[in-house]
Amino acid sequence: MAKLYWKGSTLLAPVPAALVTCGTMEKSNIITIGWTGIVNTRPPMTYISVRPERYSHDIIMESGEFAINLTTSAMCRKTDFCGAKTGRKIDKFRECGFHKAPADKISVPLIEECPVSLECKVTESKLLGSHTMFLAEIVGIAIDEKYIDSKGKLNLQQCGLAAYAHGEYFALGRKLGDFGYSVRKKKKKPMPPKK
């Protein structure tokens, strides 16, 4: 198969279409972020990258806190709206009909309608060029209890999460396996008792 070679670009996909909240319960903002991910396990660390001209940039820089709220396919239009409009001129919570939920470990409001919210405290910020990367420790997670089964397991595949890839939004599909399934030994069926 022939390959075409392009210059370096941001073509790592898919990425979350996350709604990042910042500010306080009284004065808050929402920004849509695709440039985010996990960078460490212990302690749990994440990052977001925000353009310095965005309204949320200075709020996060001053407070040192933000929340990453995972979005669903049903929220896709509102997610796009929060990335296309500025919080300098409108209240995105009110415009989108989102409800603020208090966080446990930070002063930033969470979005009640999101199935999972990660509470984050900035440990480092670095201007990389077009964006400032905010490296942060995940200090708490809020999960909608309807996605937790009777054994306490999170059923993330039931959330209907949305993803972003090269300027387009997508609904995440069906579960294909879990970590290690390709090398896991099959369980032997027990032998029937002898008569």
Phi, psi and omega in degrees: 000131180282144177244144172262145180244122178252166174290161181302137180205187184267052186265023172282121186206155357279164174233163178295148167260083189264145172261113181263126178256151179209168181095210182237174178300326182280320184225100186228169177216161176234134175229138176276129183232130171255334182274084178206161179178181178265136181241348182199152179266309181236107357287158179294122185231146177222181174210158164226150175243127186230135176293136181302334181280352180286144182304320183291336185305307183290328177297313180292321179300318182285315186276329183073021181220151172199167175232137174261115181254116180287141185252159179251166177300323180296337181264007190302315181297318179291325177297315178297318179303317182292340176269336184268337182253154180261141176286353176293333187248338183222159173267105185291330175301311182293314182299325183266353182072023177279151178250138178278134174240138180290141175278166180268323188245351181227168182270356182283137176286149173263164176264114184303325183286346180277137183291330181220136177228131179257122179271125190232139174242126183293132175252338182198144172232142183215124175283119185258349186146256179286338185229153167263129175268125174257108177274134187214150173272136175276108186264350179190158178224133175251128183233134175296123186298340180291348178261008178255126181277180184295342178266002180084012181271138176281124177260076185298329182295341179277350184287337183069044185295152178256154177227164182234134180214111173051050175088006181227151179260145180222150171273133177290142186270209186280158178290135180255338181169182174231170187305128177087001183296335182286340183242357182290136177284141178288141178288137178281140177285139180294146179288141177292148181296147179285145179267000000 
